[in-house]
Amino acid sequence: MEGDSRTQFDSRVSPQEGERVLTKHDVSAFAGTSLEQILLNNQTALKHLGKAISLDATYRTQAQQDKDLEGIQHMQEFKMLLK
């Protein structure tokens, strides 16, 4: 909440120039913010991010099982799945 010293950004994780900052007007993480609308407008981006995270975890596990610690064998397959 603006003006409350307990809710100020820690300088180590302050938003960088151009990053979106949501101003809270309540103690709730979501109430009174535009977060829901922002997330709804960006559903496609969030789906792709979730897919990439899931594929990355699967890729790393498979590469490790195949003792392909640098991921060379699976890199091409991984890139195709992201498309």
N, CA and C atoms as an extended XYZ file, in Angstrom:
249
Properties=species:S:1:pos:R:3:atomname:S:1:resname:S:1:resid:I:1 pbc="F F F"
N         0.850       -1.159        0.000 N   MET     1
C         0.000        0.000        0.000 CA  MET     1
C         0.901        1.228        0.000 C   MET     1
N         0.551        2.153       -0.816 N   GLU     2
C         1.370        3.361       -0.937 CA  GLU     2
C         1.455        4.106        0.387 C   GLU     2
N         2.656        4.602        0.680 N   GLY     3
C         2.853        5.413        1.863 CA  GLY     3
C         3.108        4.635        3.139 C   GLY     3
N         3.007        3.325        3.102 N   ASP     4
C         3.240        2.502        4.285 CA  ASP     4
C         4.652        1.938        4.196 C   ASP     4
N         5.494        2.274        5.154 N   SER     5
C         6.898        1.849        5.101 CA  SER     5
C         7.044        0.330        5.103 C   SER     5
N         6.033       -0.381        5.593 N   ARG     6
C         6.105       -1.845        5.628 CA  ARG     6
C         5.885       -2.479        4.261 C   ARG     6
N         5.421       -1.695        3.296 N   THR     7
C         5.120       -2.267        1.980 CA  THR     7
C         6.002       -1.694        0.880 C   THR     7
N         7.092       -1.082        1.246 N   GLN     8
C         8.000       -0.518        0.244 CA  GLN     8
C         8.873       -1.629       -0.336 C   GLN     8
N         9.330       -1.434       -1.554 N   PHE     9
C        10.192       -2.417       -2.201 CA  PHE     9
C        11.547       -2.488       -1.517 C   PHE     9
N        12.036       -3.691       -1.336 N   ASP    10
C        13.416       -3.901       -0.899 CA  ASP    10
C        14.292       -3.530       -2.089 C   ASP    10
N        15.311       -2.732       -1.866 N   SER    11
C        16.142       -2.239       -2.977 CA  SER    11
C        16.774       -3.363       -3.785 C   SER    11
N        16.924       -4.544       -3.187 N   ARG    12
C        17.523       -5.672       -3.918 CA  ARG    12
C        16.581       -6.261       -4.958 C   ARG    12
N        15.288       -6.007       -4.822 N   VAL    13
C        14.311       -6.561       -5.760 CA  VAL    13
C        13.384       -5.486       -6.312 C   VAL    13
N        13.846       -4.264       -6.338 N   SER    14
C        13.030       -3.164       -6.856 CA  SER    14
C        12.703       -3.397       -8.321 C   SER    14
N        11.532       -2.932       -8.755 N   PRO    15
C        11.175       -3.089      -10.168 CA  PRO    15
C        12.153       -2.337      -11.059 C   PRO    15
N        12.438       -2.940      -12.186 N   GLN    16
C        13.312       -2.290      -13.149 CA  GLN    16
C        12.485       -1.380      -14.040 C   GLN    16
N        13.146       -0.480      -14.714 N   GLU    17
C        12.460        0.459      -15.599 CA  GLU    17
C        11.630       -0.313      -16.616 C   GLU    17
N        10.380        0.082      -16.765 N   GLY    18
C         9.490       -0.551      -17.725 CA  GLY    18
C         8.673       -1.697      -17.147 C   GLY    18
N         9.018       -2.178      -15.941 N   GLU    19
C         8.247       -3.253      -15.329 CA  GLU    19
C         6.957       -2.694      -14.742 C   GLU    19
N         5.897       -3.462      -14.853 N   ARG    20
C         4.599       -3.052      -14.329 CA  ARG    20
C         4.584       -3.190      -12.806 C   ARG    20
N         4.037       -2.207      -12.143 N   VAL    21
C         3.896       -2.230      -10.686 CA  VAL    21
C         2.421       -2.046      -10.369 C   VAL    21
N         1.862       -2.961       -9.597 N   LEU    22
C         0.474       -2.853       -9.176 CA  LEU    22
C         0.429       -2.182       -7.812 C   LEU    22
N        -0.375       -1.165       -7.699 N   THR    23
C        -0.536       -0.476       -6.419 CA  THR    23
C        -1.685       -1.124       -5.667 C   THR    23
N        -1.402       -1.573       -4.460 N   LYS    24
C        -2.429       -2.186       -3.624 CA  LYS    24
C        -3.110       -1.099       -2.800 C   LYS    24
N        -4.418       -1.234       -2.646 N   HIS    25
C        -5.185       -0.289       -1.845 CA  HIS    25
C        -5.812       -0.992       -0.648 C   HIS    25
N        -5.408       -2.240       -0.440 N   ASP    26
C        -5.971       -3.077        0.609 CA  ASP    26
C        -4.888       -4.064        1.026 C   ASP    26
N        -5.090       -4.773        2.122 N   VAL    27
C        -4.097       -5.753        2.557 CA  VAL    27
C        -4.131       -7.026        1.722 C   VAL    27
N        -5.203       -7.236        0.981 N   SER    28
C        -5.307       -8.410        0.117 CA  SER    28
C        -4.326       -8.299       -1.041 C   SER    28
N        -3.819       -9.439       -1.480 N   ALA    29
C        -2.890       -9.443       -2.613 CA  ALA    29
C        -3.584       -9.045       -3.914 C   ALA    29
N        -4.892       -9.284       -4.021 N   PHE    30
C        -5.581       -9.062       -5.285 CA  PHE    30
C        -6.688       -8.019       -5.236 C   PHE    30
N        -7.371       -7.905       -4.122 N   ALA    31
C        -8.506       -6.982       -4.035 CA  ALA    31
C        -8.057       -5.552       -4.285 C   ALA    31
N        -8.801       -4.864       -5.119 N   GLY    32
C        -8.513       -3.460       -5.376 CA  GLY    32
C        -7.371       -3.212       -6.346 C   GLY    32
N        -6.877       -4.273       -6.996 N   THR    33
C        -5.827       -4.091       -8.004 CA  THR    33
C        -6.375       -4.501       -9.358 C   THR    33
N        -5.615       -4.220      -10.389 N   SER    34
C        -6.012       -4.620      -11.741 CA  SER    34
C        -5.364       -5.943      -12.134 C   SER    34
N        -4.843       -6.697      -11.158 N   LEU    35
C        -4.121       -7.932      -11.459 CA  LEU    35
C        -4.975       -8.936      -12.223 C   LEU    35
N        -6.221       -9.134      -11.807 N   GLU    36
C        -7.074      -10.110      -12.487 CA  GLU    36
C        -7.230       -9.754      -13.963 C   GLU    36
N        -7.500       -8.497      -14.265 N   GLN    37
C        -7.676       -8.084      -15.657 CA  GLN    37
C        -6.378       -8.244      -16.446 C   GLN    37
N        -5.263       -7.905      -15.838 N   ILE    38
C        -3.965       -8.058      -16.512 CA  ILE    38
C        -3.719       -9.524      -16.838 C   ILE    38
N        -3.990      -10.415      -15.877 N   LEU    39
C        -3.783      -11.845      -16.111 CA  LEU    39
C        -4.724      -12.376      -17.182 C   LEU    39
N        -5.978      -11.935      -17.152 N   LEU    40
C        -6.928      -12.378      -18.177 CA  LEU    40
C        -6.495      -11.911      -19.562 C   LEU    40
N        -5.975      -10.706      -19.648 N   ASN    41
C        -5.516      -10.178      -20.933 CA  ASN    41
C        -4.264      -10.883      -21.430 C   ASN    41
N        -3.527      -11.503      -20.529 N   ASN    42
C        -2.266      -12.147      -20.895 CA  ASN    42
C        -2.324      -13.663      -20.769 C   ASN    42
N        -3.509      -14.249      -20.873 N   GLN    43
C        -3.641      -15.696      -20.711 CA  GLN    43
C        -2.759      -16.461      -21.687 C   GLN    43
N        -2.685      -16.006      -22.916 N   THR    44
C        -1.876      -16.705      -23.909 CA  THR    44
C        -0.420      -16.732      -23.483 C   THR    44
N         0.088      -15.610      -23.030 N   ALA    45
C         1.487      -15.554      -22.591 CA  ALA    45
C         1.706      -16.465      -21.393 C   ALA    45
N         0.755      -16.501      -20.472 N   LEU    46
C         0.891      -17.353      -19.297 CA  LEU    46
C         0.859      -18.824      -19.674 C   LEU    46
N         0.017      -19.191      -20.639 N   LYS    47
C        -0.035      -20.584      -21.087 CA  LYS    47
C         1.295      -20.995      -21.685 C   LYS    47
N         1.880      -20.114      -22.491 N   HIS    48
C         3.167      -20.437      -23.108 CA  HIS    48
C         4.262      -20.542      -22.055 C   HIS    48
N         4.220      -19.688      -21.064 N   LEU    49
C         5.208      -19.742      -19.994 CA  LEU    49
C         5.077      -21.057      -19.233 C   LEU    49
N         3.855      -21.440      -18.907 N   GLY    50
C         3.630      -22.709      -18.211 CA  GLY    50
C         4.108      -23.890      -19.025 C   GLY    50
N         3.841      -23.849      -20.323 N   LYS    51
C         4.285      -24.920      -21.216 CA  LYS    51
C         5.807      -24.989      -21.240 C   LYS    51
N         6.458      -23.853      -21.333 N   ALA    52
C         7.924      -23.820      -21.384 CA  ALA    52
C         8.523      -24.355      -20.088 C   ALA    52
N         7.941      -23.987      -18.950 N   ILE    53
C         8.448      -24.469      -17.662 CA  ILE    53
C         8.288      -25.980      -17.566 C   ILE    53
N         7.125      -26.474      -17.958 N   SER    54
C         6.872      -27.909      -17.911 CA  SER    54
C         7.824      -28.666      -18.828 C   SER    54
N         7.991      -28.157      -20.044 N   LEU    55
C         8.884      -28.823      -20.992 CA  LEU    55
C        10.326      -28.774      -20.526 C   LEU    55
N        10.720      -27.671      -19.921 N   ASP    56
C        12.093      -27.557      -19.436 CA  ASP    56
C        12.363      -28.600      -18.360 C   ASP    56
N        11.429      -28.769      -17.437 N   ALA    57
C        11.608      -29.759      -16.371 CA  ALA    57
C        11.689      -31.165      -16.951 C   ALA    57
N        10.816      -31.463      -17.919 N   THR    58
C        10.832      -32.776      -18.566 CA  THR    58
C        12.130      -32.987      -19.321 C   THR    58
N        12.544      -31.969      -20.042 N   TYR    59
C        13.779      -32.023      -20.827 CA  TYR    59
C        14.983      -32.296      -19.931 C   TYR    59
N        15.077      -31.579      -18.827 N   ARG    60
C        16.220      -31.751      -17.926 CA  ARG    60
C        16.253      -33.163      -17.339 C   ARG    60
N        15.093      -33.676      -16.950 N   THR    61
C        15.019      -35.025      -16.393 CA  THR    61
C        15.455      -36.054      -17.421 C   THR    61
N        14.943      -35.924      -18.641 N   GLN    62
C        15.288      -36.879      -19.696 CA  GLN    62
C        16.772      -36.803      -20.039 C   GLN    62
N        17.302      -35.611      -20.141 N   ALA    63
C        18.722      -35.451      -20.460 CA  ALA    63
C        19.581      -36.079      -19.369 C   ALA    63
N        19.171      -35.906      -18.128 N   GLN    64
C        19.936      -36.479      -17.019 CA  GLN    64
C        19.857      -38.005      -17.048 C   GLN    64
N        18.681      -38.549      -17.327 N   GLN    65
C        18.528      -40.001      -17.401 CA  GLN    65
C        19.369      -40.589      -18.528 C   GLN    65
N        19.492      -39.843      -19.609 N   ASP    66
C        20.282      -40.307      -20.753 CA  ASP    66
C        21.760      -39.985      -20.585 C   ASP    66
N        22.106      -39.423      -19.435 N   LYS    67
C        23.483      -39.002      -19.158 CA  LYS    67
C        23.976      -37.990      -20.189 C   LYS    67
N        23.022      -37.242      -20.741 N   ASP    68
C        23.324      -36.170      -21.693 CA  ASP    68
C        23.328      -34.876      -20.883 C   ASP    68
N        24.308      -34.722      -20.029 N   LEU    69
C        24.305      -33.640      -19.052 CA  LEU    69
C        24.326      -32.257      -19.676 C   LEU    69
N        24.765      -32.139      -20.901 N   GLU    70
C        24.753      -30.840      -21.569 CA  GLU    70
C        23.518      -30.675      -22.436 C   GLU    70
N        22.696      -31.698      -22.526 N   GLY    71
C        21.435      -31.602      -23.242 CA  GLY    71
C        21.546      -31.553      -24.752 C   GLY    71
N        22.681      -31.912      -25.287 N   ILE    72
C        22.897      -31.782      -26.729 CA  ILE    72
C        21.947      -32.662      -27.523 C   ILE    72
N        21.738      -33.899      -27.089 N   GLN    73
C        20.881      -34.826      -27.834 CA  GLN    73
C        19.435      -34.344      -27.908 C   GLN    73
N        18.975      -33.707      -26.858 N   HIS    74
C        17.555      -33.366      -26.766 CA  HIS    74
C        17.231      -31.922      -27.141 C   HIS    74
N        18.218      -31.115      -27.400 N   MET    75
C        17.980      -29.693      -27.644 CA  MET    75
C        17.061      -29.462      -28.837 C   MET    75
N        17.285      -30.162      -29.923 N   GLN    76
C        16.464      -29.971      -31.118 CA  GLN    76
C        15.011      -30.344      -30.840 C   GLN    76
N        14.807      -31.454      -30.153 N   GLU    77
C        13.455      -31.895      -29.808 CA  GLU    77
C        12.770      -30.868      -28.897 C   GLU    77
N        13.483      -30.355      -27.939 N   PHE    78
C        12.950      -29.361      -27.014 CA  PHE    78
C        12.524      -28.100      -27.755 C   PHE    78
N        13.345      -27.638      -28.678 N   LYS    79
C        13.021      -26.429      -29.442 CA  LYS    79
C        11.755      -26.630      -30.258 C   LYS    79
N        11.578      -27.820      -30.819 N   MET    80
C        10.390      -28.093      -31.632 CA  MET    80
C         9.132      -28.094      -30.766 C   MET    80
N         9.219      -28.588      -29.543 N   LEU    81
C         8.057      -28.636      -28.657 CA  LEU    81
C         7.596      -27.249      -28.230 C   LEU    81
N         8.500      -26.295      -28.199 N   LEU    82
C         8.136      -24.936      -27.798 CA  LEU    82
C         7.365      -24.196      -28.877 C   LEU    82
N         7.426      -24.665      -30.092 N   LYS    83
C         6.740      -23.963      -31.195 CA  LYS    83
C         5.254      -24.150      -31.133 C   LYS    83
